[in-house]
């Protein structure tokens, strides 16, 4: 009987949590439709994630298209309203080509606009594009390093870790193990345990010079 009561309580809690989530999502949509930039960004980010993962595949294509158009409108409103990470998602949409024709030039334009607003994710994507080279006319170590460093300086933990690696391997920067260790430590401070291992290995090699 006690087990049954516990199961019943758990079911009640689950239903209450689901109802709360629905109410919050409804309120978020209302705020987005009213033009609040942060609400637009939060709602469209979740909506686009669901579209990418095929969670609306049960719907007719026309209905999915309406959701995508709303997603694009909300991202655009967010970007205009100062939520600069929206530029990253707009760039991602044009790169992936879900519901739109892939357009690398538009994607890069979105990333450049976000980078102009010091958005770490846009800096990081630009660094990646110049590392790969396919969409930007060839690799460019200088721009790859420049954008990677800016992403790290803006607090993107993955970029901080990769910058530590870059300073150690000496490919896109002159090797500098002191800077490498400093960026690994910064990455650790920001919650990346992998950088702790890299920092430890670097210290085992000897004092960074």
Secondary structure, 3 states (H helix, E strand, C coil): CHHHHHHHHHHHHHHHHHHHHHHHHHHHHHHHHCCCHHHHHHHHHHHHHHHHCCCCCCCCHHHHHHHHHHHHHHHHHHHHCCCCHHHHHHHHHHHHCCCCCCCHHHHHHHHHHHHHCCCHHHHHHHHHHHHHCCCCCCCCHHHHHHHHHHHHHCCCHHHHHHHHHHHHHCCCCCCCHHHHHHHHHHHHHCCCHHHHHHHHHHHHCCCCC
